[in-house]
């Protein structure tokens, strides 16, 4: 009996030793997993810091932070320069137009090169279907052809660029390659109608207002139905800047009506200024 008890105690000691060994291995494994996670996180953070000018994981700016105010300040400065030399614009309209065209084309090259390299041209974000990108392409066409009907659309679509500058959404810092692209894109979009006015005397009329709204109406419904198919955010319909909790049956007509009145209000302002 005594020998059996001793044997049982011995077996239990062996088992406890094995269990302790297993627990030790498990603890080491957990520590190894934790270490790998920490190292991966540190590596990602180091890569992000090192490639903050390029990475798609770089932080977005916040409304009215330093980057936002710098964006606004640069555009205001460019407008002052454009206004200051408005008389010279008439005699050198083509030269100025070629300079703007060169910047527009370079901006497009940088933008889509980044989407190809960094995002493998993910169609949910990389297509030229944001309204600012469409306006940029129309701007390039206008600078080549001087087509007044195209400027009609650009003039009214440029109103969205004002909104983007006042309340930026998902915009990178000014030191980021896409931040620079954003600045060039929106600065040209905002200033191009002023160039058309100073250089060629362009002014929108009621037909311009109707034409621009019809184009916007078809554009809106196109991206509205396309977005769910490609998980897109074109016209910021997925990540809304306002009224995020509203159902579509309220949000969609609100947007269409607001844009209609916004376009018409801009037309009335220009008409009033032209009379004065």
C-alpha positions as CSV (number, residue, x, y, z in Angstrom):
1,X,0.0,0.0,0.0
2,X,2.8,2.4,0.9
3,X,4.7,1.6,-2.2
4,X,1.5,2.4,-4.3
5,X,1.1,5.7,-2.6
6,X,4.8,6.6,-3.3
7,X,4.3,5.6,-6.9
8,X,1.2,7.7,-7.3
9,X,3.0,10.7,-5.7
10,X,5.9,10.2,-8.1
11,X,3.5,10.0,-11.1
12,X,1.8,13.2,-10.0
13,X,5.1,15.0,-9.6
14,X,6.1,13.9,-13.2
15,X,2.7,15.1,-14.5
16,X,3.0,18.4,-12.7
17,X,6.5,18.8,-14.2
18,X,5.1,18.2,-17.7
19,X,2.2,20.5,-17.1
20,X,4.6,23.2,-15.9
21,X,6.7,22.7,-18.9
22,X,3.7,23.0,-21.2
23,X,2.5,26.1,-19.4
24,X,6.0,27.5,-19.8
25,X,5.9,26.8,-23.6
26,X,2.5,28.4,-23.9
27,X,3.7,31.5,-22.0
28,X,6.8,31.8,-24.3
29,X,4.6,31.4,-27.3
30,X,2.3,34.1,-26.1
31,X,5.2,36.4,-25.5
32,X,6.6,35.6,-29.0
33,X,3.2,36.5,-30.5
34,X,3.0,39.7,-28.5
35,X,6.6,40.6,-29.5
36,X,5.8,40.0,-33.2
37,X,2.7,42.1,-33.0
38,X,4.7,44.9,-31.4
39,X,7.5,44.7,-33.9
40,X,5.0,44.7,-36.8
41,X,3.2,47.7,-35.4
42,X,6.5,49.5,-34.9
43,X,7.6,48.6,-38.4
44,X,4.3,50.0,-39.8
45,X,4.7,53.1,-37.8
46,X,8.3,53.6,-38.9
47,X,7.3,53.0,-42.6
48,X,4.5,55.5,-42.2
49,X,6.8,58.2,-40.7
50,X,9.4,57.5,-43.4
51,X,6.9,57.5,-46.3
52,X,4.4,60.0,-44.9
53,X,4.7,62.0,-48.2
54,X,3.5,58.9,-50.2
55,X,1.7,56.3,-48.1
56,X,-2.1,56.0,-48.5
57,X,-2.2,55.4,-44.7
58,X,-0.9,58.9,-43.9
59,X,-3.3,61.0,-41.8
60,X,-5.9,63.2,-43.3
61,X,-6.1,66.9,-42.4
62,X,-8.7,68.3,-40.0
63,X,-10.9,71.3,-40.9
64,X,-9.0,74.6,-40.0
65,X,-5.8,72.9,-38.9
66,X,-2.4,74.2,-40.1
67,X,-2.5,72.3,-43.4
68,X,-6.0,73.4,-44.1
69,X,-5.3,77.1,-43.5
70,X,-2.1,76.8,-45.6
71,X,-4.2,75.4,-48.5
72,X,-6.6,78.3,-48.3
73,X,-3.8,80.8,-48.0
74,X,-2.0,79.6,-51.1
75,X,-5.2,79.8,-53.2
76,X,-6.0,83.3,-51.9
77,X,-2.5,84.3,-52.8
78,X,-2.8,82.9,-56.3
79,X,-6.1,84.7,-56.8
80,X,-4.5,88.0,-55.7
81,X,-1.7,87.5,-58.3
82,X,-4.2,86.7,-61.0
83,X,-6.3,89.7,-60.1
84,X,-3.2,92.0,-59.9
85,X,-2.1,91.1,-63.5
86,X,-5.6,90.8,-65.0
87,X,-4.9,93.5,-67.6
88,X,-1.8,91.7,-68.8
89,X,-3.9,88.6,-69.0
90,X,-5.7,89.8,-72.2
91,X,-2.5,90.2,-74.2
92,X,-0.9,87.0,-72.9
93,X,-4.0,84.8,-72.6
94,X,-2.5,81.9,-74.6
95,X,0.8,81.9,-72.8
96,X,-1.0,81.9,-69.4
97,X,-3.3,79.2,-70.7
98,X,-0.4,77.0,-71.7
99,X,1.2,77.4,-68.3
100,X,-2.1,76.4,-66.6
101,X,-2.5,73.5,-69.0
102,X,1.0,72.2,-68.2
103,X,0.3,72.2,-64.5
104,X,-3.0,70.5,-65.1
105,X,-1.5,67.7,-67.2
106,X,1.3,67.2,-64.7
107,X,-1.2,67.0,-61.8
108,X,-3.1,64.3,-63.7
109,X,0.1,62.3,-64.3
110,X,1.1,62.5,-60.6
111,X,-2.4,61.6,-59.4
112,X,-2.9,58.5,-61.5
113,X,0.7,57.4,-61.2
114,X,0.2,57.3,-57.4
115,X,-3.1,55.4,-57.8
116,X,-1.3,52.9,-60.0
117,X,1.7,52.4,-57.7
118,X,0.2,52.8,-54.3
119,X,-3.4,51.5,-54.7
120,X,-3.0,49.2,-57.8
121,X,-5.6,51.4,-59.4
122,X,-8.4,50.3,-57.0
123,X,-11.6,51.3,-59.0
124,X,-13.4,52.2,-55.8
125,X,-11.2,55.3,-55.5
126,X,-9.0,55.7,-58.6
127,X,-11.5,56.4,-61.3
128,X,-11.8,60.0,-62.6
129,X,-15.3,60.2,-61.2
130,X,-14.9,62.6,-58.3
131,X,-16.4,65.9,-59.5
132,X,-13.1,67.7,-59.0
133,X,-11.4,65.2,-61.3
134,X,-14.1,65.6,-64.0
135,X,-13.7,69.4,-63.7
136,X,-9.9,69.0,-64.1
137,X,-10.4,67.0,-67.3
138,X,-12.9,69.5,-68.6
139,X,-10.4,72.3,-67.7
140,X,-7.7,70.6,-69.9
141,X,-10.2,70.4,-72.7
142,X,-11.2,74.0,-72.3
143,X,-7.6,75.2,-72.3
144,X,-7.0,73.4,-75.6
145,X,-10.2,74.3,-77.3
146,X,-11.5,77.5,-75.6
147,X,-15.0,76.0,-75.8
148,X,-17.5,78.2,-74.0
149,X,-20.0,75.5,-73.3
150,X,-17.4,73.5,-71.5
151,X,-16.5,76.6,-69.4
152,X,-20.2,76.8,-68.5
153,X,-20.0,73.4,-66.7
154,X,-16.6,74.3,-65.2
155,X,-17.8,77.5,-63.7
156,X,-20.7,75.9,-61.8
157,X,-18.7,72.7,-61.0
158,X,-16.0,74.9,-59.5
159,X,-18.4,75.8,-56.7
160,X,-17.8,72.3,-55.3
161,X,-14.1,73.1,-55.0
162,X,-14.9,76.1,-52.8
163,X,-16.8,73.7,-50.6
164,X,-13.9,71.3,-50.5
165,X,-11.6,74.0,-49.4
166,X,-13.9,75.2,-46.7
167,X,-14.7,71.7,-45.3
168,X,-12.1,69.2,-46.6
169,X,-13.0,65.5,-46.5
170,X,-10.3,62.7,-46.6
171,X,-7.6,65.1,-47.8
172,X,-3.9,64.4,-47.1
173,X,-1.4,66.9,-45.7
174,X,0.2,69.4,-48.0
175,X,3.5,67.5,-47.8
176,X,1.9,64.4,-49.2
177,X,2.0,63.8,-53.0
178,X,-1.8,63.6,-53.2
179,X,-2.0,66.7,-51.0
180,X,0.0,68.6,-53.6
181,X,-2.2,67.1,-56.3
182,X,-5.3,68.2,-54.4
183,X,-3.9,71.8,-54.1
184,X,-3.1,72.1,-57.8
185,X,-6.3,70.5,-58.9
186,X,-8.6,72.7,-56.8
187,X,-6.6,75.9,-57.2
188,X,-6.9,75.5,-61.0
189,X,-10.6,74.6,-60.8
190,X,-11.4,77.7,-58.7
191,X,-9.2,80.1,-60.7
192,X,-9.9,78.9,-64.2
193,X,-13.3,80.8,-64.5
194,X,-11.5,84.0,-63.4
195,X,-8.9,83.4,-66.1
196,X,-11.7,82.9,-68.7
197,X,-13.3,86.2,-67.5
198,X,-10.1,88.2,-67.5
199,X,-8.7,86.8,-70.7
200,X,-11.8,86.3,-72.8
201,X,-14.6,88.2,-71.0
202,X,-16.5,85.0,-70.2
203,X,-19.7,85.3,-68.1
204,X,-22.2,82.5,-67.5
205,X,-25.8,83.1,-68.5
206,X,-29.1,81.3,-67.8
207,X,-28.3,78.7,-70.5
208,X,-25.0,78.1,-68.8
209,X,-26.9,77.4,-65.5
210,X,-29.3,75.0,-67.2
211,X,-26.5,73.2,-69.0
212,X,-24.4,72.7,-65.9
213,X,-27.2,71.4,-63.8
214,X,-28.3,68.9,-66.4
215,X,-24.7,67.6,-66.6
216,X,-24.6,67.4,-62.8
217,X,-28.0,65.6,-62.6
218,X,-26.9,62.8,-64.9
219,X,-23.4,62.7,-63.2
220,X,-25.1,62.3,-59.8
221,X,-27.3,59.4,-60.7
222,X,-24.5,57.7,-62.6
223,X,-22.2,57.6,-59.5
224,X,-25.2,57.0,-57.2
225,X,-25.8,53.6,-58.9
226,X,-22.2,52.9,-59.6
227,X,-20.8,53.3,-56.1
228,X,-22.5,50.2,-54.5
229,X,-21.2,48.1,-57.4
230,X,-17.6,49.0,-56.9
231,X,-17.7,50.0,-53.2
232,X,-16.9,53.6,-54.4
233,X,-17.2,56.9,-52.6
234,X,-17.6,59.2,-55.7
235,X,-19.3,62.5,-54.9
236,X,-18.7,61.4,-51.3
237,X,-22.0,59.5,-51.2
238,X,-20.5,56.7,-49.1
239,X,-18.6,58.9,-46.6
240,X,-20.9,61.8,-46.4
241,X,-19.6,65.1,-45.1
242,X,-23.1,66.0,-43.7
243,X,-26.3,64.2,-42.7
244,X,-24.6,60.9,-42.3
245,X,-27.5,59.3,-40.6
246,X,-30.1,60.4,-43.2
247,X,-31.7,57.7,-45.3
248,X,-31.2,58.0,-49.1
249,X,-34.8,59.1,-49.7
250,X,-34.1,62.2,-47.7
251,X,-30.4,62.8,-48.5
252,X,-30.6,62.4,-52.3
253,X,-33.4,65.0,-53.0
254,X,-31.8,67.4,-50.5
255,X,-28.5,67.3,-52.4
256,X,-30.2,67.7,-55.8
257,X,-32.3,70.7,-54.6
258,X,-29.3,72.3,-52.7
259,X,-27.1,72.1,-55.8
260,X,-29.9,73.5,-58.0
261,X,-30.3,76.5,-55.7
262,X,-26.6,76.8,-55.3
263,X,-26.0,77.0,-59.1
264,X,-28.9,79.4,-59.5
265,X,-27.6,81.6,-56.7
266,X,-24.2,81.8,-58.3
267,X,-25.8,82.7,-61.6
268,X,-27.8,85.5,-60.0
269,X,-24.7,86.9,-58.3
270,X,-22.8,87.0,-61.6
271,X,-25.7,88.5,-63.4
272,X,-26.0,91.2,-60.7
273,X,-22.3,92.0,-60.8
274,X,-22.4,92.2,-64.6
275,X,-25.2,94.8,-64.5
276,X,-23.3,96.9,-61.9
